[in-house]
Amino acid sequence: MIKSWVDNNLKGDPVIWAIVIILSILSVWAVYSATGTLAYKNMGGNTEHYLWRHGFLIILSLVAMWAAHQVDYRYYAKISRFALWISVPLLIFSWQFGTSLNEASRWITIPVIDKTFQPSDLAKLALITQLASMLARRQQNIKDFKESLVPILLWCGLICGLIAMTDFSTAALLLAICMILLFIGRVPVKYLVMLSFVGLIAGSIAFSIGQRRETAISRIQDFINPEEIPFQAKQSFIAIATGGITGKGPGNSLRRNQLPHSYSDFIFAIIVEEYGIIGAAIVIMLYLGLLYRGMMTATKSERVYGGLLSAGLSLALVLQAMVNIGVAVGLLPITGLPLPLVSMGGTSLLFTGISLGIILSVSRGEIDEFSNKKSNDFRKVANAA
């Protein structure tokens, strides 16, 4: 009975479903452990508040994932065009008039419900989806600079530049993903160099008039200078170093009380402290498995758009995870990027769920097409007999 329900409702790649569910369960455990101090500070010691809040957001993201995977992925090409146009004024509004948190106004407070919304999450998803659509439509004349490449370069530069006004790390990561996607989409290398120049120009403008100039400079200087380790990085290193092979056990982290944003930006450090190197290896393998299955879906897709869409979204999720992990272990400068599916968040969890749902929609479409093709071949053989 359970198998029948799963087959009817959870379609697409079953491995991706399994990875998402495992990471979601781990997320609830890790965030509950990491929010103890936050609960005592803001909720008078009600530690269950953030457990129920985060659990609800995890369920909401899974529902969004399920809903997104029910929609034919080809429909997202039309939605993404509209979402891109909406993203531009939202990014400008958040930059100029947004709600300020952590010295940056990346959020917009939604009236009535009094909840914050981060437009960059919408912009990232819309740009990758529309970029896949534009590349797929222009495969026959991909080397035509004016007709094919100019719109792509303009959208990439505009969206990445606007995001960079309040969030350099997200903009840089998004630009890198766009370049990889263009390379997969057979865009000549000379045009990729042009995109890098577009990104450099947009980044320079954002660096001059954006909000995060001083923060970006200080973080890069701290990373280059090994003698002055930032407080967050130092606490993260201690958590990882004391985790050992098997960790201290769930809920036994000591650094969660000293490490700022231990429930979001540095959640991986808490995971290593509590679950050890074994737990860290499992988390990394799950993300690599997600990338592998997403790229497998891309290679199996009979439509260029489906392949590029799955590849782009898979890369976006896993590269962000690798950046978050790299920051926690000291391989990269400190950023504000959360660990997808694991860190506590609002819109980031929701749009991660939608992205995964779109990947599943692509894999579902390929499975359905294969099944229909197999059925048609069987009918032909039966009729011939």
Salt bridges, closest charged atoms under 4 A:
ASP7 OD2 - LYS3 NZ 3.04
ASP13 OD2 - ARG293 NE 2.82
ASP72 OD2 - ARG74 NH2 2.64
ASP121 OD1 - LYS124 NZ 3.76
ASP167 OD2 - ARG106 NH1 3.78
GLU273 OE2 - LYS248 NZ 2.86
ASP368 OD2 - ARG364 NE 3.73
GLU369 OE2 - ARG303 NH1 2.28
